[in-house]
Amino acid sequence: MTAATVETTEYRRPSWWRRNVTSRTAYLYLVPAFIVMGIITFYPLAYQVWMSFTDYDITNLKQGSAPPDVVGLENYVQILTSSIQIPNFDFVRLILYDIWWALSNTLIHLVFGVAIAVLLNTRGLWGKRFWRALYVIPVVIPPIIVATTWRNMFDPDYGAINLMLAQVGTFFRIPPEFFQIDWMNQVEDPFPLIPLPLSYFGMLLANTWLGWPLFAVVATGALQSIPQELYEAAEIDGASPWQRFRNITTVYLRPAMIPYSIYGFVITFNLFYLAYFMSAGGPFGRTELLVTQAYKLVNEQRLYAQAAAFAVVMFFILLIITLITNRLAKATSRFDQ
């Protein structure tokens, strides 16, 4: 074979464009989704971050108005130092209360959800499907209806809660006037050693009714995936019910419940409608959440730049909390590790 023949038959590697025909087709199908996400998600997020570094206000909403001035980190400094001139604004109190609100609700939802799921997973229990369908009803009710209904139930004069307490009080000869409790606006704390207003406990009761069913649904799915042979083997080995629950049930529940608890924490952290429609952040902003404060900055105070910076701060707070929780709880680790 001559040198010319070898040169003409030399292998040429196909170009990148030809080697990735399959990948190009897959990316082509993703292009419409990326365009839609870019318009409705990525662009607004980027625009909001830009707003947070400016003095954007209501005058900039007019078409043809002058662009806002860049102020750097001024909006973030005002937020972190509680220097925004609006009533009852205290950033440290806001974040501490919001974290406690989300944490306390998530723990209660987790305990109630797992307990009800374990109870309804008992062999031979009558009406399992009926009870499981019944406790999911709160989840499908529109949030505004839930908040408004519970707000009316806590009405000091005609609310169902006070009327029920008054009926119970008649058995102990307590006058009905004693139970005319202003749940959402009472300034004095109900418990001297706990710096939480009465409206917090009212919203906690409402959100407990609303939040534990989904935890029970997730726990039920995890319980039904546990092989019954494990329980039978543990029973043969003489394990008590508590030992079977601790060493089998909780081990198989962890991969499902911990990630969902983190998700529930984030949802409760940003639970707008209860805090806004039930207590309106009162009394004196003590039940204000970060998300309701951001909403008021936009719709009541018209402080668009500060509201944009507030939203960015909220994002990083949730990101840090989620990463720490995931690290400590090992939410993404395997159950057998």
Contacts in CASP RR format, 6 or more apart in sequence:
PFRMAT RR
TARGET T0000
AUTHOR 0000-0000-0000
METHOD contacts of the structure
MODEL  1
MTAATVETTEYRRPSWWRRNVTSRTAYLYLVPAFIVMGIITFYPLAYQVW
MSFTDYDITNLKQGSAPPDVVGLENYVQILTSSIQIPNFDFVRLILYDIW
WALSNTLIHLVFGVAIAVLLNTRGLWGKRFWRALYVIPVVIPPIIVATTW
RNMFDPDYGAINLMLAQVGTFFRIPPEFFQIDWMNQVEDPFPLIPLPLSY
FGMLLANTWLGWPLFAVVATGALQSIPQELYEAAEIDGASPWQRFRNITT
VYLRPAMIPYSIYGFVITFNLFYLAYFMSAGGPFGRTELLVTQAYKLVNE
QRLYAQAAAFAVVMFFILLIITLITNRLAKATSRFDQ
17 24 0 8 1.000
48 308 0 8 1.000
48 311 0 8 1.000
48 312 0 8 1.000
49 308 0 8 1.000
49 312 0 8 1.000
51 68 0 8 1.000
51 304 0 8 1.000
51 305 0 8 1.000
51 308 0 8 1.000
52 75 0 8 1.000
52 76 0 8 1.000
52 305 0 8 1.000
52 308 0 8 1.000
52 309 0 8 1.000
52 311 0 8 1.000
52 312 0 8 1.000
53 70 0 8 1.000
53 71 0 8 1.000
53 72 0 8 1.000
53 73 0 8 1.000
53 75 0 8 1.000
53 309 0 8 1.000
54 68 0 8 1.000
54 69 0 8 1.000
54 70 0 8 1.000
54 71 0 8 1.000
54 72 0 8 1.000
54 305 0 8 1.000
55 68 0 8 1.000
55 69 0 8 1.000
55 71 0 8 1.000
55 74 0 8 1.000
55 305 0 8 1.000
56 68 0 8 1.000
56 304 0 8 1.000
56 305 0 8 1.000
56 308 0 8 1.000
57 68 0 8 1.000
57 302 0 8 1.000
57 303 0 8 1.000
57 304 0 8 1.000
57 305 0 8 1.000
58 302 0 8 1.000
58 304 0 8 1.000
59 65 0 8 1.000
60 66 0 8 1.000
60 67 0 8 1.000
60 68 0 8 1.000
60 304 0 8 1.000
68 305 0 8 1.000
71 305 0 8 1.000
75 305 0 8 1.000
75 306 0 8 1.000
75 308 0 8 1.000
75 309 0 8 1.000
76 309 0 8 1.000
76 312 0 8 1.000
76 313 0 8 1.000
77 83 0 8 1.000
78 84 0 8 1.000
78 306 0 8 1.000
79 91 0 8 1.000
79 306 0 8 1.000
79 309 0 8 1.000
79 310 0 8 1.000
79 313 0 8 1.000
80 91 0 8 1.000
80 313 0 8 1.000
81 91 0 8 1.000
82 89 0 8 1.000
82 90 0 8 1.000
82 91 0 8 1.000
82 92 0 8 1.000
84 297 0 8 1.000
84 303 0 8 1.000
84 306 0 8 1.000
86 296 0 8 1.000
86 297 0 8 1.000
86 301 0 8 1.000
86 303 0 8 1.000
88 284 0 8 1.000
88 285 0 8 1.000
88 288 0 8 1.000
89 293 0 8 1.000
93 286 0 8 1.000
94 288 0 8 1.000
94 289 0 8 1.000
94 290 0 8 1.000
94 293 0 8 1.000
95 290 0 8 1.000
95 317 0 8 1.000
97 286 0 8 1.000
97 287 0 8 1.000
97 288 0 8 1.000
97 289 0 8 1.000
98 269 0 8 1.000
98 289 0 8 1.000
98 290 0 8 1.000
99 269 0 8 1.000
99 321 0 8 1.000
101 200 0 8 1.000
101 268 0 8 1.000
101 269 0 8 1.000
101 271 0 8 1.000
101 287 0 8 1.000
101 289 0 8 1.000
102 264 0 8 1.000
102 265 0 8 1.000
102 266 0 8 1.000
102 268 0 8 1.000
102 269 0 8 1.000
102 271 0 8 1.000
103 265 0 8 1.000
104 204 0 8 1.000
105 204 0 8 1.000
105 207 0 8 1.000
105 208 0 8 1.000
105 211 0 8 1.000
105 268 0 8 1.000
106 261 0 8 1.000
106 264 0 8 1.000
106 265 0 8 1.000
106 268 0 8 1.000
108 204 0 8 1.000
108 208 0 8 1.000
108 212 0 8 1.000
109 208 0 8 1.000
109 211 0 8 1.000
109 212 0 8 1.000
109 214 0 8 1.000
109 215 0 8 1.000
109 264 0 8 1.000
110 215 0 8 1.000
110 257 0 8 1.000
110 261 0 8 1.000
112 208 0 8 1.000
112 212 0 8 1.000
112 215 0 8 1.000
112 216 0 8 1.000
113 212 0 8 1.000
113 213 0 8 1.000
113 215 0 8 1.000
113 216 0 8 1.000
113 219 0 8 1.000
114 215 0 8 1.000
114 216 0 8 1.000
114 219 0 8 1.000
114 253 0 8 1.000
114 257 0 8 1.000
116 135 0 8 1.000
116 212 0 8 1.000
116 216 0 8 1.000
117 215 0 8 1.000
117 216 0 8 1.000
117 217 0 8 1.000
117 219 0 8 1.000
117 220 0 8 1.000
117 221 0 8 1.000
117 223 0 8 1.000
118 219 0 8 1.000
118 223 0 8 1.000
118 245 0 8 1.000
118 249 0 8 1.000
119 125 0 8 1.000
120 128 0 8 1.000
120 131 0 8 1.000
120 132 0 8 1.000
120 216 0 8 1.000
120 220 0 8 1.000
121 220 0 8 1.000
121 223 0 8 1.000
121 224 0 8 1.000
132 216 0 8 1.000
132 217 0 8 1.000
132 220 0 8 1.000
135 212 0 8 1.000
135 213 0 8 1.000
135 216 0 8 1.000
136 213 0 8 1.000
136 214 0 8 1.000
136 217 0 8 1.000
137 213 0 8 1.000
138 146 0 8 1.000
138 209 0 8 1.000
138 210 0 8 1.000
138 211 0 8 1.000
138 213 0 8 1.000
139 210 0 8 1.000
139 211 0 8 1.000
139 213 0 8 1.000
139 214 0 8 1.000
143 273 0 8 1.000
143 274 0 8 1.000
144 273 0 8 1.000
144 277 0 8 1.000
146 206 0 8 1.000
146 210 0 8 1.000
146 273 0 8 1.000
146 274 0 8 1.000
147 206 0 8 1.000
147 273 0 8 1.000
147 274 0 8 1.000
147 276 0 8 1.000
147 277 0 8 1.000
147 278 0 8 1.000
148 277 0 8 1.000
150 202 0 8 1.000
150 203 0 8 1.000
150 206 0 8 1.000
150 274 0 8 1.000
150 278 0 8 1.000
151 184 0 8 1.000
151 277 0 8 1.000
151 278 0 8 1.000
152 158 0 8 1.000
152 159 0 8 1.000
152 160 0 8 1.000
153 159 0 8 1.000
153 160 0 8 1.000
153 161 0 8 1.000
154 161 0 8 1.000
154 162 0 8 1.000
154 183 0 8 1.000
154 184 0 8 1.000
154 202 0 8 1.000
154 278 0 8 1.000
155 162 0 8 1.000
156 162 0 8 1.000
156 180 0 8 1.000
156 181 0 8 1.000
156 182 0 8 1.000
156 183 0 8 1.000
157 180 0 8 1.000
161 181 0 8 1.000
161 183 0 8 1.000
162 179 0 8 1.000
162 180 0 8 1.000
162 181 0 8 1.000
165 179 0 8 1.000
165 181 0 8 1.000
166 176 0 8 1.000
166 178 0 8 1.000
166 179 0 8 1.000
169 176 0 8 1.000
169 178 0 8 1.000
169 179 0 8 1.000
170 176 0 8 1.000
181 198 0 8 1.000
182 198 0 8 1.000
183 198 0 8 1.000
183 199 0 8 1.000
183 201 0 8 1.000
183 202 0 8 1.000
184 198 0 8 1.000
184 199 0 8 1.000
184 202 0 8 1.000
184 278 0 8 1.000
184 279 0 8 1.000
184 280 0 8 1.000
184 282 0 8 1.000
185 199 0 8 1.000
185 282 0 8 1.000
185 283 0 8 1.000
186 197 0 8 1.000
186 198 0 8 1.000
186 199 0 8 1.000
186 283 0 8 1.000
187 197 0 8 1.000
187 283 0 8 1.000
187 284 0 8 1.000
188 198 0 8 1.000
189 195 0 8 1.000
189 196 0 8 1.000
189 197 0 8 1.000
189 198 0 8 1.000
190 197 0 8 1.000
190 198 0 8 1.000
190 201 0 8 1.000
196 286 0 8 1.000
197 282 0 8 1.000
197 283 0 8 1.000
197 286 0 8 1.000
197 287 0 8 1.000
199 278 0 8 1.000
199 279 0 8 1.000
199 281 0 8 1.000
199 282 0 8 1.000
199 283 0 8 1.000
199 286 0 8 1.000
199 287 0 8 1.000
200 286 0 8 1.000
200 287 0 8 1.000
202 278 0 8 1.000
203 274 0 8 1.000
203 275 0 8 1.000
203 278 0 8 1.000
203 279 0 8 1.000
203 287 0 8 1.000
206 274 0 8 1.000
206 278 0 8 1.000
207 268 0 8 1.000
207 271 0 8 1.000
207 274 0 8 1.000
214 260 0 8 1.000
215 257 0 8 1.000
215 260 0 8 1.000
215 261 0 8 1.000
218 256 0 8 1.000
218 257 0 8 1.000
218 260 0 8 1.000
219 253 0 8 1.000
219 256 0 8 1.000
219 257 0 8 1.000
221 256 0 8 1.000
222 252 0 8 1.000
222 253 0 8 1.000
222 255 0 8 1.000
222 256 0 8 1.000
222 257 0 8 1.000
223 249 0 8 1.000
223 252 0 8 1.000
223 253 0 8 1.000
225 252 0 8 1.000
226 248 0 8 1.000
226 249 0 8 1.000
226 252 0 8 1.000
230 248 0 8 1.000
231 244 0 8 1.000
231 248 0 8 1.000
234 243 0 8 1.000
234 244 0 8 1.000
234 247 0 8 1.000
234 248 0 8 1.000
235 244 0 8 1.000
239 247 0 8 1.000
251 335 0 8 1.000
252 335 0 8 1.000
254 335 0 8 1.000
255 334 0 8 1.000
255 335 0 8 1.000
258 329 0 8 1.000
258 330 0 8 1.000
258 331 0 8 1.000
259 331 0 8 1.000
259 332 0 8 1.000
261 329 0 8 1.000
262 322 0 8 1.000
262 325 0 8 1.000
262 326 0 8 1.000
262 329 0 8 1.000
262 331 0 8 1.000
265 321 0 8 1.000
265 325 0 8 1.000
266 318 0 8 1.000
266 322 0 8 1.000
269 289 0 8 1.000
269 290 0 8 1.000
269 291 0 8 1.000
269 318 0 8 1.000
269 321 0 8 1.000
270 289 0 8 1.000
270 290 0 8 1.000
270 291 0 8 1.000
270 314 0 8 1.000
270 318 0 8 1.000
271 289 0 8 1.000
271 291 0 8 1.000
272 289 0 8 1.000
272 291 0 8 1.000
272 292 0 8 1.000
272 295 0 8 1.000
275 281 0 8 1.000
275 287 0 8 1.000
275 288 0 8 1.000
275 289 0 8 1.000
275 291 0 8 1.000
275 292 0 8 1.000
276 292 0 8 1.000
276 295 0 8 1.000
279 287 0 8 1.000
281 287 0 8 1.000
281 288 0 8 1.000
281 289 0 8 1.000
281 292 0 8 1.000
282 288 0 8 1.000
290 310 0 8 1.000
290 314 0 8 1.000
290 317 0 8 1.000
291 314 0 8 1.000
293 310 0 8 1.000
294 307 0 8 1.000
294 310 0 8 1.000
294 311 0 8 1.000
294 314 0 8 1.000
297 303 0 8 1.000
297 304 0 8 1.000
297 306 0 8 1.000
297 307 0 8 1.000
297 310 0 8 1.000
298 304 0 8 1.000
298 307 0 8 1.000
325 331 0 8 1.000
326 332 0 8 1.000
330 337 0 8 1.000
END
